[in-house]
Amino acid sequence: VAPSPVPPPGLAKRMKKSKQPLQVTKDLGRWKPADDLLLINAVLQTNDLTSVHLGVKFSCRFNLREIQERWYALLYDPIISKLACQAMRQLHPEAIAAIQSKVLFSKAEEQLLNKVGSTSQPTLDTFQELLHKHPNVFYP
């Protein structure tokens, strides 16, 4: 009798199970807690993963597919989501503030900033006034 090319059922099960933790470990190695927080904040601002890919500088260079996969993993993979949340909670408040300062502008923020003429010499007061007039538009 010729050997079957299909592995025995028990072996196939073990092979499938072993791939999942390997992917989780791989993701945890490249994606730092700061990257996850930056990704979450940037997506909340822009609602656009392509804009995030083009405009956000992460700790290492991620391609669009990796950013998409990480975003979906954070949303739908309970293991990755839980581990990422635990790691983000450990970030120092100063690190969180630094990450939040790197977040892209939303479309609404860009529209307001575009009203400031590019040929004018805006002062800090110009931008303070924008913030004061539109507190609900700008990221806190």
N, C-alpha and C positions, 0 to 999 in steps of 0.2 A: 504494500500500500504506500503510495507517495505521500510525503509529509504535507500537511496542510499549510498554505501560506498565511492563514489567519491565526494569530496567537490564541492560546487558550483563554476562555472568558475571564478567569481570575487575573491573568497577566494583563489583558487589555484594560481591565478596570484599574489596576495599579498604575499602568502607564498614564491613563487619563488623569488620575488623581495627582500624580507627581508633577504634571505640567503646570497646574494651577499655582501651587506655592512658589515654583520657580519664577513665574511671571510676576507674582506679588513681590518677591524678593528683588527681582530686577528693577521693578518700578520704585521700590523703596530706596534702592541704591542711588538712582539718578535724580529722582524728584525729592528735593529738600522741603522741609516744612515751609520755608520762606517762599519757595516756588509755588507750592500749593496755595498759600494765602494770596500771593500775587495773582495767580491764575483766577482764583475765585473772585477777588475784587475787580480784576480787569474785565472778566466776563459780565459781572453784575453792572459795570459801568457801560460797556459797549454792546452787550448782547451779540457779540460777533467774534467767533473763534479765529477767523482769518485776520481781523484787525489785531487781536491779541498776539497772534503769531508774528505779524509784521511789526508791531509797535512796542512789544514788551521785551525787556532784556532779562532773561532768567539766568540762573547760576551756570547753566550750560546751554548749548544750542540744541533746542528741540525743534523737530520739523512739525509741520501742521498736523500730520497724522498722529504723532506722539502727543501733541497738545489735545487733540480731539479725544484720543483714547484715555488720557489722564482725566479729562473733564468728565467723560462718561463713567469712568471708574469711580471718581469721587461721588458722582450722583447715584450710581446703581450697584456698585460692588460693596457690600456691607463690611467686608474685611478691610479693604483698602480705605474706605471712608472712615471707619472707626480708628484705624491706625494713624491716618493723616490728621484727623481731628485731635487725637491725643497729642501728636507731635506739634501741631500748631498752637495748642494751649500752652505748651512749654516755652514758646518764644517770648523773649524779653519785651516789655512794653516799648522800649526804644527801637527794637528791631521791627516791631509791628508798625510803629509810626514811620520808620524809614521805608518799609514796604508800601504802605499806603500812599506815601509821597510819590511813588513811581507809577501809580495807576494812571491809565490813559484818561483823557477827557471824554465825557459822553457827548453824543450828538448835540444835546441841548446846551451843554457847556460850551462846545465849539461855536455854536450859533451866536451865543452871547459874546464870546471873545472876538468873533469876527467883526462885531460892531465897533470894536476899538480900531480905529484907522491904522493901517500899517505904516502910513507916512507920518502919523502924529507921534509925539514923544510922550507916551502915557507915563504917568507917575504911579507910585504905590497907591495914592488916593484914588486914582481911576479904577483900579482893581478892587480896592476896599469898597468903593461905591457899588460896583457890580455885585460883590458878595452881599452887601447890605440890602440891595434892592431885590436880589434873587436868591435868598437863602435856601429855598427848597430845590433849586436846580443844581447847585454845586455840592460835590462830595464833601462830607464833613471833615 
